[in-house]
Amino acid sequence: MKTASKELQKLRSMAETSLNKSAELQQVLAQIEATLSRAESQKVNEKICNI
């Protein structure tokens, strides 16, 4: 029983680590998307000002 309990704790820890990495990855992707969006908006604004 102790072995099964330890194995479950290990698997839970691995799952939590995986979820944390997924959340971090989603956050980084969102930051990249926001940066690209701002850059695109800035280019559009510059074109509008040059017209």
DOKENU-591176 format. One record per residue: chain; z, x, y of N, C-alpha, C in turn; residue number from 1. Coordinates in Angstrom, 1 decimal. Each point is the difference from the previous one (the first is absolute). Last residue first. Layout:
! residues N
+------+--------+--------+--------+--------+--------+--------+--------+--------+--------+------+
! tifi !    npz !    npx !    npy !   capz !   capx !   capy !    cpz !    cpx !    cpy ! bake !
+------+--------+--------+--------+--------+--------+--------+--------+--------+--------+------+
!    A !      Z !      X !      Y !      Z !      X !      Y !      Z !      X !      Y !  NUM !
...
+------+--------+--------+--------+--------+--------+--------+--------+--------+--------+------+
END
This chain:
! residues 51
+------+--------+--------+--------+--------+--------+--------+--------+--------+--------+------+
! tifi !    npz !    npx !    npy !   capz !   capx !   capy !    cpz !    cpx !    cpy ! bake !
+------+--------+--------+--------+--------+--------+--------+--------+--------+--------+------+
!    A !  -44.5 !   -0.9 !   59.2 !   -1.2 !   -0.9 !    0.2 !   -0.1 !   -0.3 !    1.5 !   51 !
!    A !    3.5 !    2.7 !   -2.0 !   -1.2 !    0.7 !    0.3 !   -1.2 !   -0.9 !    0.3 !   50 !
!    A !    4.3 !   -1.7 !   -1.5 !    0.2 !    0.6 !    1.3 !   -1.3 !    0.7 !    0.5 !   49 !
!    A !    0.2 !   -1.7 !   -4.4 !    0.0 !   -1.1 !    1.0 !    0.1 !    0.5 !    1.4 !   48 !
!    A !    0.3 !    3.1 !   -3.5 !   -1.3 !   -0.5 !    0.1 !   -0.1 !   -1.1 !    1.0 !   47 !
!    A !    4.2 !    1.6 !   -1.0 !   -0.7 !    1.0 !    0.7 !   -1.5 !   -0.4 !    0.2 !   46 !
!    A !    2.8 !   -2.7 !   -2.7 !    0.4 !   -0.1 !    1.4 !   -0.8 !    1.0 !    0.9 !   45 !
!    A !   -0.6 !    0.2 !   -4.7 !   -0.6 !   -1.3 !    0.6 !    0.3 !   -0.1 !    1.5 !   44 !
!    A !    2.1 !    3.5 !   -2.3 !   -1.5 !    0.3 !    0.1 !   -0.7 !   -1.3 !    0.6 !   43 !
!    A !    4.6 !   -0.4 !   -1.1 !   -0.2 !    0.9 !    1.2 !   -1.5 !    0.3 !    0.2 !   42 !
!    A !    1.2 !   -2.5 !   -3.8 !    0.2 !   -0.7 !    1.2 !   -0.2 !    0.8 !    1.3 !   41 !
!    A !    0.0 !    2.2 !   -4.2 !   -1.2 !   -0.9 !    0.2 !    0.1 !   -0.8 !    1.2 !   40 !
!    A !    3.7 !    2.6 !   -1.1 !   -1.1 !    0.9 !    0.4 !   -1.3 !   -0.9 !    0.2 !   39 !
!    A !    3.8 !   -2.2 !   -1.6 !    0.2 !    0.4 !    1.4 !   -1.2 !    0.9 !    0.5 !   38 !
!    A !    0.1 !   -1.2 !   -4.6 !   -0.3 !   -1.2 !    0.8 !    0.1 !    0.4 !    1.5 !   37 !
!    A !    1.2 !    3.2 !   -3.1 !   -1.5 !   -0.2 !    0.0 !   -0.3 !   -1.1 !    0.9 !   36 !
!    A !    4.5 !    0.7 !   -0.8 !   -0.5 !    1.1 !    0.8 !   -1.5 !   -0.1 !    0.2 !   35 !
!    A !    2.2 !   -3.0 !   -2.8 !    0.4 !   -0.3 !    1.4 !   -0.6 !    1.1 !    0.9 !   34 !
!    A !   -0.4 !    0.6 !   -4.7 !   -0.8 !   -1.1 !    0.5 !    0.2 !   -0.4 !    1.4 !   33 !
!    A !    2.7 !    3.2 !   -2.0 !   -1.3 !    0.6 !    0.2 !   -1.0 !   -1.1 !    0.5 !   32 !
!    A !    4.4 !   -1.2 !   -1.0 !    0.0 !    0.8 !    1.2 !   -1.4 !    0.6 !    0.2 !   31 !
!    A !    0.8 !   -2.5 !   -3.9 !    0.0 !   -0.9 !    1.2 !    0.0 !    0.8 !    1.3 !   30 !
!    A !    0.3 !    2.3 !   -4.1 !   -1.3 !   -0.6 !    0.1 !   -0.1 !   -0.9 !    1.3 !   29 !
!    A !    4.1 !    1.9 !   -1.1 !   -0.9 !    1.0 !    0.5 !   -1.4 !   -0.5 !    0.2 !   28 !
!    A !    3.2 !   -2.8 !   -2.0 !    0.4 !    0.2 !    1.4 !   -1.0 !    1.1 !    0.6 !   27 !
!    A !   -0.3 !   -1.0 !   -4.6 !   -0.5 !   -1.2 !    0.8 !    0.3 !    0.3 !    1.5 !   26 !
!    A !    1.7 !    3.1 !   -3.0 !   -1.5 !    0.1 !    0.1 !   -0.5 !   -1.1 !    0.8 !   25 !
!    A !    4.5 !    0.0 !   -0.9 !   -0.3 !    1.1 !    0.9 !   -1.5 !    0.1 !    0.2 !   24 !
!    A !    1.6 !   -3.1 !   -3.2 !    0.3 !   -0.4 !    1.4 !   -0.4 !    1.0 !    1.0 !   23 !
!    A !   -0.4 !    1.2 !   -4.5 !   -1.0 !   -1.0 !    0.4 !    0.2 !   -0.5 !    1.4 !   22 !
!    A !    3.2 !    2.9 !   -1.8 !   -1.3 !    0.7 !    0.3 !   -1.1 !   -1.0 !    0.4 !   21 !
!    A !    4.1 !   -1.8 !   -1.5 !    0.2 !    0.7 !    1.3 !   -1.3 !    0.7 !    0.4 !   20 !
!    A !    0.0 !   -1.9 !   -4.2 !    0.0 !   -1.0 !    1.0 !    0.1 !    0.6 !    1.4 !   19 !
!    A !    0.6 !    2.8 !   -3.7 !   -1.4 !   -0.4 !    0.1 !   -0.2 !   -1.0 !    1.1 !   18 !
!    A !    4.3 !    1.3 !   -1.1 !   -0.7 !    1.1 !    0.6 !   -1.4 !   -0.4 !    0.3 !   17 !
!    A !    2.6 !   -3.0 !   -2.6 !    0.4 !    0.0 !    1.5 !   -0.7 !    1.1 !    0.7 !   16 !
!    A !   -0.7 !   -0.1 !   -4.6 !   -0.7 !   -1.1 !    0.6 !    0.4 !   -0.1 !    1.5 !   15 !
!    A !    2.1 !    3.2 !   -2.6 !   -1.4 !    0.4 !    0.1 !   -0.7 !   -1.2 !    0.7 !   14 !
!    A !    4.5 !   -0.7 !   -1.1 !   -0.1 !    1.0 !    1.1 !   -1.5 !    0.4 !    0.3 !   13 !
!    A !    0.9 !   -2.8 !   -3.6 !    0.2 !   -0.7 !    1.2 !   -0.1 !    0.9 !    1.2 !   12 !
!    A !   -0.2 !    1.8 !   -4.3 !   -1.2 !   -0.8 !    0.3 !    0.1 !   -0.7 !    1.3 !   11 !
!    A !    3.8 !    2.3 !   -1.6 !   -1.1 !    1.0 !    0.3 !   -1.3 !   -0.8 !    0.5 !   10 !
!    A !    3.6 !   -2.5 !   -1.7 !    0.4 !    0.5 !    1.4 !   -1.1 !    1.0 !    0.4 !    9 !
!    A !   -0.4 !   -1.7 !   -4.3 !   -0.3 !   -1.0 !    0.9 !    0.3 !    0.4 !    1.5 !    8 !
!    A !    1.1 !    2.9 !   -3.6 !   -1.4 !   -0.1 !    0.2 !   -0.4 !   -1.1 !    1.0 !    7 !
!    A !    4.5 !    0.5 !   -1.1 !   -0.4 !    1.2 !    0.8 !   -1.5 !   -0.1 !    0.2 !    6 !
!    A !    1.8 !   -3.2 !   -2.8 !    0.5 !   -0.2 !    1.4 !   -0.5 !    1.1 !    0.9 !    5 !
!    A !   -0.8 !    0.4 !   -4.6 !   -0.8 !   -1.1 !    0.5 !    0.3 !   -0.2 !    1.5 !    4 !
!    A !    2.7 !    2.9 !   -2.4 !   -1.3 !    0.6 !    0.2 !   -0.9 !   -1.0 !    0.6 !    3 !
!    A !    4.3 !   -1.4 !   -1.3 !    0.0 !    0.9 !    1.2 !   -1.3 !    0.6 !    0.3 !    2 !
!    A !    0.5 !   -2.6 !   -3.9 !    0.0 !   -0.8 !    1.2 !    0.0 !    0.9 !    1.3 !    1 !
+------+--------+--------+--------+--------+--------+--------+--------+--------+--------+------+
END
